[in-house]
């Protein structure tokens, strides 16, 4: 019995040592799993999701219009930013960087999650005649956002386009505190989405 315990403990120890030694490989795999993006293609509109206080998403959406992929950018705008909808902050941010205000359509709403964002925004986007949509979000959010919006979008053709995030790099996210927080939150939200929470 004692020998069996020693063998079991040695096996567990060997596993932990091997897991630690290989941590760059499996942690990078987690980061790469979160990213599932499409190449941009011509569409009826771009939709920039909320949740990026640094402006990478809105600038990516604006750039897609400038490059001719779509004629306009719908900008998701949940409330809660000091009494202001996020779209009312994001659009001036892009305009101050040289993009015409006429490219943007604010879509204020009260959603608090990616799923609620889809429920609020997709009916309005359909009402405006959009059939093919470029969905812009941060790279680590592309897999989950694509899954949620495609499930809710039904007849819409949705391509997910990645915007960079300064705190996330799929192959080295664990090296910074902000990267670890970002991945921990996204993995938890992905698991919750899978089980329907």
N, CA, C and O of each residue as an XYZ file, in Angstrom:
788
protein
N       0.827     -1.202      0.000
C       0.000      0.000      0.000
C       0.864      1.257      0.000
O       0.625      2.191     -0.765
N       1.895      1.264      0.889
C       2.803      2.414      0.969
C       3.547      2.600     -0.352
O       3.732      3.728     -0.809
N       3.966      1.512     -0.954
C       4.691      1.598     -2.224
C       3.783      2.167     -3.323
O       4.230      2.951     -4.160
N       2.512      1.767     -3.313
C       1.567      2.267     -4.303
C       1.387      3.776     -4.162
O       1.299      4.491     -5.160
N       1.332      4.259     -2.917
C       1.211      5.702     -2.686
C       2.440      6.442     -3.200
O       2.319      7.498     -3.822
N       3.599      5.900     -2.946
C       4.840      6.537     -3.409
C       4.863      6.594     -4.935
O       5.228      7.622     -5.506
N       4.488      5.527     -5.590
C       4.453      5.498     -7.059
C       3.455      6.531     -7.576
O       3.726      7.249     -8.539
N       2.293      6.593     -6.918
C       1.265      7.551     -7.342
C       1.761      8.987     -7.170
O       1.582      9.819     -8.059
N       2.383      9.277     -6.023
C       2.917     10.620     -5.783
C       4.021     10.975     -6.775
O       4.082     12.110     -7.248
N       4.885     10.029     -7.092
C       5.938     10.274     -8.084
C       5.340     10.540     -9.467
O       5.832     11.390    -10.209
N       4.280      9.810     -9.805
C       3.619     10.029    -11.100
C       3.005     11.424    -11.161
O       3.121     12.113    -12.175
N       2.352     11.839    -10.074
C       1.763     13.177    -10.022
C       2.859     14.236    -10.112
O       2.713     15.221    -10.836
N       3.935     14.039     -9.393
C       5.055     14.975     -9.430
C       5.650     15.064    -10.838
O       5.935     16.155    -11.330
N       5.833     13.919    -11.474
C       6.374     13.912    -12.838
C       5.443     14.649    -13.790
O       5.900     15.383    -14.667
N       4.133     14.456    -13.618
C       3.161     15.154    -14.458
C       3.253     16.664    -14.253
O       3.248     17.429    -15.217
N       3.337     17.089    -12.989
C       3.419     18.518    -12.696
C       4.699     19.133    -13.253
O       4.673     20.239    -13.792
N       5.799     18.431    -13.127
C       7.067     18.934    -13.691
C       6.967     19.051    -15.203
O       7.386     20.053    -15.784
N       6.413     18.029    -15.837
C       6.261     18.061    -17.300
C       5.314     19.178    -17.728
O       5.577     19.869    -18.712
N       4.216     19.361    -16.997
C       3.258     20.419    -17.325
C       3.907     21.790    -17.181
O       3.699     22.674    -18.012
N       4.702     21.960    -16.113
C       5.392     23.232    -15.925
C       6.407     23.468    -17.041
O       6.497     24.570    -17.582
N       7.154     22.451    -17.375
C       8.169     22.589    -18.424
C       7.536     22.915    -19.774
O       8.125     23.633    -20.582
N       6.341     22.388    -20.015
C       5.678     22.597    -21.305
C       4.673     23.747    -21.271
O       3.905     23.923    -22.217
N       4.668     24.528    -20.195
C       3.637     25.560    -20.072
C       3.601     26.550    -21.231
O       2.507     26.992    -21.584
N       4.718     26.930    -21.847
C       4.581     27.839    -22.996
C       3.762     27.235    -24.140
O       3.070     27.954    -24.860
N       3.842     25.927    -24.301
C       3.116     25.273    -25.394
C       1.615     25.258    -25.110
O       0.823     25.674    -25.956
N       1.215     24.784    -23.927
C      -0.220     24.664    -23.689
C      -0.869     26.007    -23.372
O      -2.054     26.192    -23.652
N      -0.129     26.942    -22.799
C      -0.710     28.274    -22.589
C      -0.905     28.993    -23.926
O      -1.912     29.672    -24.126
N       0.046     28.845    -24.828
C      -0.114     29.424    -26.167
C      -1.305     28.789    -26.880
O      -2.036     29.472    -27.598
N      -1.500     27.492    -26.685
C      -2.644     26.813    -27.309
C      -3.957     27.410    -26.812
O      -4.898     27.571    -27.589
N      -4.024     27.740    -25.522
C      -5.226     28.385    -24.980
C      -5.440     29.731    -25.673
O      -6.550     30.043    -26.104
N      -4.378     30.522    -25.777
C      -4.490     31.820    -26.433
C      -4.930     31.705    -27.881
O      -5.801     32.451    -28.327
N      -4.338     30.777    -28.618
C      -4.694     30.600    -30.024
C      -6.119     30.071    -30.176
O      -6.790     30.383    -31.160
N      -6.584     29.284    -29.225
C      -7.948     28.764    -29.278
C      -8.970     29.901    -29.242
O      -9.995     29.839    -29.922
N      -8.696     30.928    -28.458
C      -9.646     32.034    -28.309
C      -9.815     32.838    -29.596
O     -10.844     33.482    -29.803
N      -8.807     32.798    -30.452
C      -8.827     33.607    -31.680
C      -9.363     32.772    -32.833
O      -8.769     31.766    -33.220
N     -10.492     33.206    -33.373
C     -11.059     32.558    -34.566
C     -11.644     33.653    -35.449
O     -12.803     34.039    -35.299
N     -10.832     34.140    -36.360
C     -11.216     35.286    -37.175
C     -11.224     34.930    -38.653
O     -10.615     33.950    -39.083
N     -11.926     35.748    -39.410
C     -12.022     35.607    -40.853
C     -11.274     36.757    -41.525
O     -11.042     37.804    -40.922
N     -10.909     36.542    -42.763
C     -10.354     37.638    -43.562
C     -11.512     38.557    -43.942
O     -12.605     38.077    -44.244
N     -11.289     39.867    -43.932
C     -12.376     40.760    -44.343
C     -12.743     40.543    -45.807
O     -11.896     40.206    -46.634
N     -14.020     40.743    -46.106
C     -14.541     40.605    -47.461
C     -15.640     41.657    -47.618
O     -16.149     42.163    -46.618
N     -16.010     41.991    -48.842
C     -17.068     42.988    -49.040
C     -18.343     42.628    -48.291
O     -18.769     41.473    -48.283
N     -18.948     43.636    -47.658
C     -20.136     43.416    -46.835
C     -21.027     44.648    -46.902
O     -20.638     45.688    -47.432
N     -22.230     44.511    -46.353
C     -23.172     45.633    -46.310
C     -22.820     46.634    -45.213
O     -23.139     47.818    -45.321
N     -22.168     46.158    -44.166
C     -21.832     47.042    -43.045
C     -20.806     46.373    -42.153
O     -20.567     45.167    -42.222
N     -20.212     47.203    -41.313
C     -19.321     46.750    -40.247
C     -20.053     47.000    -38.930
O     -20.722     48.021    -38.774
N     -19.929     46.082    -37.997
C     -20.433     46.295    -36.642
C     -19.271     46.189    -35.680
O     -18.621     45.147    -35.590
N     -19.008     47.266    -34.961
C     -17.939     47.292    -33.959
C     -18.563     47.012    -32.596
O     -19.434     47.750    -32.133
N     -18.106     45.940    -31.964
C     -18.626     45.593    -30.644
C     -18.028     46.484    -29.565
O     -16.928     47.017    -29.709
N     -18.768     46.628    -28.501
C     -18.329     47.437    -27.363
C     -17.305     46.674    -26.535
O     -17.111     45.472    -26.716
N     -16.656     47.387    -25.629
C     -15.773     46.736    -24.675
C     -14.303     47.035    -24.854
O     -13.466     46.410    -24.203
N     -13.963     47.982    -25.728
C     -12.554     48.327    -25.954
C     -12.351     49.793    -25.628
O     -12.673     50.661    -26.440
N     -11.831     50.074    -24.469
C     -11.665     51.472    -24.060
C     -10.412     52.121    -24.642
O     -10.141     53.290    -24.368
N      -9.648     51.380    -25.439
C      -8.446     51.948    -26.063
C      -8.673     52.368    -27.513
O      -7.819     53.037    -28.096
N      -9.801     51.991    -28.106
C     -10.137     52.440    -29.447
C      -9.675     51.568    -30.590
O      -9.832     51.953    -31.749
N      -9.110     50.405    -30.310
C      -8.624     49.551    -31.399
C      -9.776     49.031    -32.268
O      -9.648     48.947    -33.489
N     -10.882     48.690    -31.641
C     -12.013     48.142    -32.402
C     -12.612     49.189    -33.331
O     -12.831     48.917    -34.511
N     -12.880     50.384    -32.811
C     -13.500     51.424    -33.635
C     -12.572     51.827    -34.785
O     -13.039     52.074    -35.897
N     -11.275     51.893    -34.528
C     -10.341     52.255    -35.598
C     -10.239     51.160    -36.652
O     -10.078     51.454    -37.837
N     -10.331     49.901    -36.231
C     -10.334     48.804    -37.205
C     -11.584     48.871    -38.074
O     -11.507     48.700    -39.291
N     -12.727     49.116    -37.457
C     -13.963     49.252    -38.220
C     -13.892     50.394    -39.210
O     -14.304     50.252    -40.361
N     -13.369     51.529    -38.767
C     -13.234     52.690    -39.647
C     -12.289     52.393    -40.806
O     -12.524     52.819    -41.937
N     -11.231     51.665    -40.518
C     -10.264     51.319    -41.566
C     -10.883     50.381    -42.599
O     -10.579     50.488    -43.787
N     -11.738     49.476    -42.168
C     -12.411     48.580    -43.111
C     -13.286     49.369    -44.084
O     -13.355     49.032    -45.266
N     -13.950     50.413    -43.597
C     -14.749     51.271    -44.484
C     -13.820     52.038    -45.420
O     -14.088     52.139    -46.617
N     -12.746     52.570    -44.887
C     -11.797     53.317    -45.722
C     -11.222     52.422    -46.830
O     -10.971     52.887    -47.942
N     -11.020     51.154    -46.521
C     -10.480     50.220    -47.512
C     -11.532     49.731    -48.504
O     -11.209     49.001    -49.440
N     -12.797     50.129    -48.302
C     -13.848     49.791    -49.245
C     -14.572     48.484    -48.992
O     -15.304     48.016    -49.864
N     -14.392     47.880    -47.827
C     -15.068     46.617    -47.539
C     -16.558     46.806    -47.245
O     -17.352     45.894    -47.472
N     -16.939     47.971    -46.745
C     -18.338     48.244    -46.407
C     -18.559     49.752    -46.431
O     -17.606     50.520    -46.300
N     -19.822     50.186    -46.598
C     -20.082     51.624    -46.685
C     -20.215     52.341    -45.345
O     -20.105     53.566    -45.288
N     -20.452     51.584    -44.256
C     -20.672     52.263    -42.968
C     -20.304     51.352    -41.802
O     -20.166     50.136    -41.941
N     -20.153     51.993    -40.653
C     -19.800     51.285    -39.416
C     -20.899     51.504    -38.389
O     -21.148     52.637    -37.978
N     -21.551     50.439    -37.978
C     -22.455     50.509    -36.839
C     -21.602     50.352    -35.578
O     -20.729     49.487    -35.510
N     -21.867     51.194    -34.591
C     -21.044     51.204    -33.384
C     -21.918     50.867    -32.176
O     -22.817     51.624    -31.813
N     -21.637     49.725    -31.568
C     -22.373     49.287    -30.388
C     -22.097     50.246    -29.229
O     -20.964     50.671    -29.004
N     -23.168     50.570    -28.503
C     -22.996     51.543    -27.433
C     -23.774     51.236    -26.181
O     -24.817     51.845    -25.942
N     -23.294     50.301    -25.365
C     -23.970     50.098    -24.077
C     -23.791     51.322    -23.187
O     -22.836     52.083    -23.341
N     -24.718     51.499    -22.260
C     -24.599     52.626    -21.340
C     -23.722     52.227    -20.162
O     -23.357     51.062    -20.003
N     -23.396     53.205    -19.352
C     -22.646     52.908    -18.143
C     -21.307     53.580    -18.049
O     -20.627     53.437    -17.032
N     -20.894     54.309    -19.068
C     -19.615     55.009    -19.052
C     -19.843     56.437    -18.567
O     -19.930     57.372    -19.364
N     -19.936     56.587    -17.261
C     -20.212     57.882    -16.640
C     -21.459     58.522    -17.240
O     -21.476     59.714    -17.550
N     -22.514     57.700    -17.401
C     -23.772     58.201    -17.928
C     -23.791     58.388    -19.431
O     -24.710     59.007    -19.967
N     -22.797     57.866    -20.114
C     -22.677     58.032    -21.563
C     -22.663     56.666    -22.233
O     -22.085     55.715    -21.706
N     -23.298     56.573    -23.392
C     -23.214     55.337    -24.174
C     -21.838     55.255    -24.818
O     -21.291     56.260    -25.273
N     -21.285     54.049    -24.852
C     -19.925     53.870    -25.383
C     -19.782     54.378    -26.820
O     -18.737     54.921    -27.177
N     -20.809     54.212    -27.642
C     -20.726     54.681    -29.035
C     -20.549     56.198    -29.101
O     -19.944     56.706    -30.045
N     -21.069     56.928    -28.107
C     -20.944     58.381    -28.098
C     -19.541     58.845    -27.703
O     -19.215     60.025    -27.835
N     -18.728     57.934    -27.227
C     -17.316     58.209    -26.960
C     -16.432     57.669    -28.081
O     -15.439     58.291    -28.458
N     -16.804     56.504    -28.610
C     -15.974     55.850    -29.628
C     -15.965     56.611    -30.944
O     -14.913     56.758    -31.566
N     -17.120     57.094    -31.376
C     -17.192     57.776    -32.674
C     -16.340     59.045    -32.688
O     -15.554     59.216    -33.620
N     -16.452     59.948    -31.704
C     -15.566     61.121    -31.706
C     -14.081     60.744    -31.642
O     -13.235     61.440    -32.204
N     -13.772     59.646    -30.960
C     -12.392     59.169    -30.908
C     -11.878     58.894    -32.317
O     -10.773     59.305    -32.670
N     -12.681     58.198    -33.123
C     -12.275     57.887    -34.502
C     -12.255     59.141    -35.373
O     -11.364     59.306    -36.206
N     -13.230     60.020    -35.183
C     -13.283     61.263    -35.968
C     -12.043     62.110    -35.688
O     -11.480     62.709    -36.604
N     -11.619     62.162    -34.437
C     -10.408     62.918    -34.075
C      -9.147     62.337    -34.701
O      -8.109     62.997    -34.737
N      -9.235     61.112    -35.191
C      -8.100     60.475    -35.856
C      -8.251     60.468    -37.376
O      -7.563     59.725    -38.075
N      -9.160     61.305    -37.875
C      -9.234     61.554    -39.304
C     -10.296     60.806    -40.079
O     -10.327     60.896    -41.307
N     -11.171     60.068    -39.409
C     -12.227     59.350    -40.119
C     -13.484     60.206    -40.137
O     -13.808     60.835    -39.130
N     -14.207     60.245    -41.268
C     -15.405     61.103    -41.354
C     -16.538     60.607    -40.468
O     -16.819     59.409    -40.407
N     -17.177     61.533    -39.790
C     -18.277     61.181    -38.884
C     -19.414     60.493    -39.636
O     -20.138     59.683    -39.058
N     -19.570     60.808    -40.908
C     -20.657     60.231    -41.709
C     -20.505     58.719    -41.918
O     -21.461     58.058    -42.323
N     -19.326     58.169    -41.649
C     -19.105     56.721    -41.785
C     -19.739     55.923    -40.653
O     -19.889     54.707    -40.763
N     -20.112     56.594    -39.567
C     -20.507     55.898    -38.340
C     -21.992     56.047    -38.036
O     -22.590     57.101    -38.253
N     -22.567     54.959    -37.527
C     -23.960     54.956    -37.081
C     -23.975     54.468    -35.635
O     -23.687     53.298    -35.383
N     -24.306     55.344    -34.675
C     -24.335     54.897    -33.283
C     -25.549     54.023    -33.012
O     -26.649     54.300    -33.491
N     -25.338     52.969    -32.241
C     -26.433     52.091    -31.829
C     -26.421     51.961    -30.305
O     -25.924     50.968    -29.773
N     -26.961     52.952    -29.603
C     -27.000     52.859    -28.137
C     -27.962     51.758    -27.696
O     -28.979     51.515    -28.346
N     -27.637     51.103    -26.603
C     -28.475     50.030    -26.081
C     -28.159     49.805    -24.611
O     -27.300     50.473    -24.036
N     -28.867     48.855    -24.012
C     -28.702     48.573    -22.583
C     -28.135     47.180    -22.327
O     -28.209     46.692    -21.199
N     -27.580     46.537    -23.328
C     -27.015     45.202    -23.160
C     -25.783     45.205    -22.273
O     -25.016     46.168    -22.251
N     -25.603     44.106    -21.535
C     -24.469     44.001    -20.616
C     -23.550     42.831    -20.926
O     -22.612     42.571    -20.173
N     -23.802     42.121    -22.019
C     -22.980     40.973    -22.377
C     -22.960     40.854    -23.892
O     -23.718     41.538    -24.579
N     -22.111     40.001    -24.410
C     -22.062     39.778    -25.854
C     -23.393     39.231    -26.348
O     -23.878     39.638    -27.403
N     -23.978     38.325    -25.602
C     -25.277     37.757    -25.983
C     -26.355     38.849    -26.015
O     -27.146     38.910    -26.956
N     -26.387     39.707    -24.993
C     -27.376     40.791    -24.976
C     -27.100     41.802    -26.083
O     -28.029     42.363    -26.664
N     -25.834     42.029    -26.371
C     -25.474     42.914    -27.481
C     -26.084     42.396    -28.785
O     -26.664     43.162    -29.555
N     -25.950     41.102    -29.022
C     -26.523     40.500    -30.233
C     -28.041     40.661    -30.243
O     -28.623     40.975    -31.280
N     -28.680     40.449    -29.104
C     -30.139     40.558    -29.040
C     -30.627     41.980    -29.289
O     -31.682     42.182    -29.890
N     -29.866     42.956    -28.831
C     -30.238     44.351    -29.049
C     -29.939     44.814    -30.476
O     -30.744     45.516    -31.088
N     -28.786     44.420    -30.997
C     -28.297     45.021    -32.241
C     -28.763     44.337    -33.518
O     -29.044     45.015    -34.506
N     -28.850     43.028    -33.522
C     -29.156     42.333    -34.777
C     -30.516     42.700    -35.377
O     -30.603     42.852    -36.596
N     -31.577     42.849    -34.585
C     -32.842     43.280    -35.202
C     -32.724     44.642    -35.892
O     -33.290     44.845    -36.966
N     -32.002     45.558    -35.284
C     -31.827     46.888    -35.879
C     -30.996     46.808    -37.156
O     -31.284     47.496    -38.135
N     -29.982     45.980    -37.141
C     -29.136     45.816    -38.322
C     -29.930     45.183    -39.467
O     -29.800     45.596    -40.620
N     -30.735     44.200    -39.153
C     -31.605     43.593    -40.177
C     -32.587     44.626    -40.730
O     -32.811     44.697    -41.938
N     -33.166     45.420    -39.838
C     -34.134     46.439    -40.248
C     -33.528     47.412    -41.254
O     -34.227     47.962    -42.105
N     -32.226     47.612    -41.144
C     -31.534     48.542    -42.049
C     -31.049     47.860    -43.332
O     -30.295     48.451    -44.105
N     -31.480     46.627    -43.552
C     -31.206     45.959    -44.814
C     -29.879     45.234    -44.919
O     -29.478     44.840    -46.014
N     -29.201     45.053    -43.818
C     -27.900     44.376    -43.849
C     -28.117     42.872    -43.961
O     -28.922     42.290    -43.234
N     -27.391     42.258    -44.874
C     -27.436     40.799    -45.035
C     -26.059     40.168    -44.827
O     -25.951     39.002    -44.446
N     -25.021     40.943    -45.078
C     -23.641     40.454    -44.887
C     -22.933     41.468    -43.989
O     -22.908     42.663    -44.281
N     -22.359     40.971    -42.892
C     -21.841     41.836    -41.836
C     -20.408     41.473    -41.479
O     -20.061     40.299    -41.352
N     -19.583     42.500    -41.320
C     -18.239     42.315    -40.762
C     -18.314     42.695    -39.284
O     -18.567     43.852    -38.949
N     -18.097     41.734    -38.418
C     -18.171     41.934    -36.970
C     -16.753     42.162    -36.453
O     -15.897     41.289    -36.590
N     -16.501     43.318    -35.866
C     -15.158     43.659    -35.391
C     -15.115     43.591    -33.871
O     -15.927     44.199    -33.174
N     -14.140     42.831    -33.382
C     -13.933     42.744    -31.939
C     -12.465     42.431    -31.667
O     -11.703     42.156    -32.594
N     -12.077     42.471    -30.417
C     -10.696     42.171    -30.043
C     -10.356     40.731    -30.371
O     -11.223     39.857    -30.331
N      -9.098     40.483    -30.695
C      -8.686     39.158    -31.159
C      -9.077     38.044    -30.188
O      -9.558     37.000    -30.629
N      -8.886     38.231    -28.888
C      -9.197     37.184    -27.915
C     -10.701     36.916    -27.806
O     -11.102     35.892    -27.252
N     -11.526     37.810    -28.318
C     -12.984     37.722    -28.207
C     -13.629     37.170    -29.476
O     -14.844     36.979    -29.514
N     -12.835     36.911    -30.510
C     -13.405     36.562    -31.813
C     -14.150     35.232    -31.810
O     -15.228     35.138    -32.397
N     -13.611     34.211    -31.171
C     -14.290     32.900    -31.193
C     -15.669     32.995    -30.545
O     -16.663     32.574    -31.136
N     -15.731     33.534    -29.358
C     -17.006     33.582    -28.632
C     -17.989     34.538    -29.306
O     -19.166     34.211    -29.461
N     -17.514     35.710    -29.703
C     -18.410     36.681    -30.345
C     -18.969     36.118    -31.644
O     -20.155     36.283    -31.931
N     -18.127     35.456    -32.432
C     -18.601     34.864    -33.675
C     -19.668     33.820    -33.421
O     -20.685     33.772    -34.113
N     -19.427     32.982    -32.422
C     -20.398     31.928    -32.088
C     -21.733     32.528    -31.658
O     -22.789     32.087    -32.111
N     -21.687     33.529    -30.788
C     -22.907     34.151    -30.269
C     -23.669     34.858    -31.388
O     -24.877     34.672    -31.528
N     -22.977     35.661    -32.178
C     -23.664     36.435    -33.216
C     -24.168     35.546    -34.352
O     -25.237     35.805    -34.905
N     -23.427     34.515    -34.704
C     -23.919     33.617    -35.760
C     -25.152     32.846    -35.288
O     -26.084     32.627    -36.062
N     -25.157     32.437    -34.029
C     -26.325     31.728    -33.496
C     -27.546     32.633    -33.474
O     -28.654     32.190    -33.777
N     -27.353     33.892    -33.121
C     -28.478     34.832    -33.055
C     -28.814     35.419    -34.419
O     -29.936     35.873    -34.646
N     -27.837     35.409    -35.332
C     -28.011     36.070    -36.621
C     -28.816     35.302    -37.628
O     -29.354     35.894    -38.563
N     -28.919     33.990    -37.467
C     -29.726     33.189    -38.369
C     -29.364     33.348    -39.824
O     -28.398     32.748    -40.294
N     -30.131     34.153    -40.550
C     -29.965     34.327    -41.991
C     -28.822     35.254    -42.371
O     -28.443     35.303    -43.541
N     -28.266     35.985    -41.423
C     -27.175     36.914    -41.741
C     -25.876     36.164    -42.001
O     -25.588     35.159    -41.350
N     -25.099     36.657    -42.956
C     -23.742     36.152    -43.172
C     -22.808     37.031    -42.341
O     -22.737     38.241    -42.559
N     -22.102     36.435    -41.403
C     -21.274     37.206    -40.470
C     -19.828     36.728    -40.545
O     -19.533     35.553    -40.329
N     -18.934     37.665    -40.857
C     -17.498     37.412    -40.815
C     -16.934     38.166    -39.619
O     -17.262     39.334    -39.409
N     -16.098     37.512    -38.842
C     -15.519     38.132    -37.652
C     -14.107     38.610    -37.978
O     -13.252     37.828    -38.394
N     -13.879     39.902    -37.783
C     -12.591     40.515    -38.095
C     -11.933     40.947    -36.790
O     -12.573     41.551    -35.929
N     -10.666     40.633    -36.658
C      -9.969     40.889    -35.401
C      -9.375     42.293    -35.337
O      -8.852     42.820    -36.319
N      -9.474     42.870    -34.161
C      -8.781     44.113    -33.839
C      -7.717     43.766    -32.799
O      -7.958     42.919    -31.939
N      -6.568     44.389    -32.856
C      -5.516     44.055    -31.889
C      -5.871     44.521    -30.476
O      -6.735     45.377    -30.285
N      -5.196     43.950    -29.515
C      -5.338     44.358    -28.121
C      -3.943     44.401    -27.522
O      -3.194     43.428    -27.618
N      -3.591     45.507    -26.912
C      -2.213     45.637    -26.416
C      -1.873     44.713    -25.261
O      -0.699     44.517    -24.947
N      -2.900     44.138    -24.618
C      -2.651     43.261    -23.483
C      -2.738     41.779    -23.838
O      -2.500     40.923    -22.986
N      -3.074     41.476    -25.076
C      -3.217     40.078    -25.455
C      -2.386     39.766    -26.690
O      -2.498     40.433    -27.719
N      -1.561     38.751    -26.572
C      -0.871     38.156    -27.712
C      -1.009     36.660    -27.506
O      -0.589     36.134    -26.474
N      -1.590     35.970    -28.472
C      -1.949     34.560    -28.285
C      -0.779     33.707    -27.815
O      -0.973     32.789    -27.019
N       0.430     33.989    -28.288
C       1.571     33.159    -27.960
C       2.340     33.548    -26.713
O       3.323     32.895    -26.361
N       1.897     34.621    -26.031
C       2.637     35.038    -24.825
C       1.775     35.828    -23.831
O       2.305     36.630    -23.062
N       0.478     35.616    -23.840
C      -0.437     36.383    -23.001
C      -0.138     36.247    -21.516
O      -0.417     37.177    -20.759
N       0.412     35.139    -21.074
C       0.626     34.861    -19.643
C       1.795     35.650    -19.058
O       2.030     35.590    -17.851
N       2.524     36.379    -19.880
C       3.711     37.090    -19.400
C       3.401     38.435    -18.764
O       4.276     39.048    -18.153
N       2.152     38.905    -18.902
C       1.764     40.167    -18.269
C       0.522     39.960    -17.418
O      -0.301     39.087    -17.694
N       0.403     40.764    -16.397
C      -0.762     40.668    -15.511
C      -2.046     40.935    -16.280
O      -3.025     40.206    -16.116
N      -2.058     41.965    -17.115
C      -3.263     42.301    -17.879
C      -3.613     41.197    -18.869
O      -4.791     40.915    -19.087
N      -2.610     40.572    -19.467
C      -2.858     39.451    -20.366
C      -3.491     38.280    -19.639
O      -4.410     37.645    -20.156
N      -3.002     37.994    -18.442
C      -3.577     36.892    -17.651
C      -5.026     37.196    -17.265
O      -5.886     36.318    -17.336
N      -5.294     38.437    -16.857
C      -6.661     38.821    -16.509
C      -7.581     38.703    -17.719
O      -8.706     38.216    -17.604
N      -7.108     39.143    -18.861
C      -7.892     39.107    -20.088
C      -8.276     37.673    -20.449
O      -9.439     37.394    -20.741
N      -7.309     36.772    -20.429
C      -7.571     35.382    -20.812
C      -8.425     34.684    -19.762
O      -9.321     33.918    -20.114
N      -8.169     34.930    -18.488
C      -8.980     34.307    -17.444
C     -10.451     34.686    -17.610
O     -11.332     33.832    -17.509
N     -10.711     35.963    -17.864
C     -12.093     36.415    -18.038
C     -12.707     35.799    -19.288
O     -13.852     35.347    -19.255
N     -11.963     35.776    -20.386
C     -12.522     35.259    -21.640
C     -12.753     33.756    -21.575
O     -13.756     33.270    -22.097
N     -11.853     33.012    -20.951
C     -12.056     31.566    -20.802
C     -13.292     31.303    -19.937
O     -14.097     30.429    -20.260
N     -13.447     32.049    -18.848
C     -14.615     31.872    -17.988
C     -15.905     32.185    -18.749
O     -16.886     31.451    -18.630
N     -15.907     33.259    -19.522
C     -17.100     33.622    -20.302
C     -17.380     32.595    -21.395
O     -18.539     32.293    -21.677
N     -16.340     32.061    -22.006
C     -16.526     31.032    -23.044
C     -17.138     29.775    -22.446
O     -18.072     29.211    -23.015
N     -16.622     29.330    -21.305
C     -17.187     28.153    -20.639
C     -18.635     28.398    -20.222
O     -19.489     27.526    -20.379
N     -18.907     29.598    -19.686
C     -20.281     29.928    -19.295
C     -21.210     29.917    -20.496
O     -22.348     29.458    -20.402
N     -20.726     30.423    -21.627
C     -21.543     30.435    -22.844
C     -21.839     29.006    -23.321
O     -22.956     28.705    -23.742
N     -20.832     28.132    -23.252
C     -21.007     26.745    -23.677
C     -22.084     26.028    -22.874
O     -22.833     25.214    -23.415
N     -22.160     26.339    -21.560
C     -23.147     25.632    -20.730
C     -24.443     26.428    -20.579
O     -25.338     26.039    -19.829
N     -24.531     27.536    -21.294
C     -25.788     28.293    -21.330
C     -26.025     29.243    -20.190
O     -27.173     29.602    -19.926
N     -24.984     29.669    -19.501
C     -25.148     30.641    -18.410
C     -25.113     32.069    -18.921
O     -25.236     33.009    -18.135
